[in-house]
Amino acid sequence: MFGAKRSKHTYDRNKQKPAIRASICTGEKVAGFADIHGGLFEEVMLIRTPGDLERFRKEYDITCEIETIY
């Protein structure tokens, strides 16, 4: 429902890695977590500005380089 607080996604650093999925056609970017073994991608948030990417990094305590998947 509108205004409802979303639950924070947690990820297992041993099984998932942070990634950005980007569309070649539209340029849309979505931040999330990719499974290391199977490659399954879980979307977490839409990235519209560099500030959104910084918020994603801070919220999930990500200090490493984030891979971009096309």
Helices and strands as residue ranges (DSSP letters): E 16-22, E 29-35, E 41-47, H 50-59, E 67-69
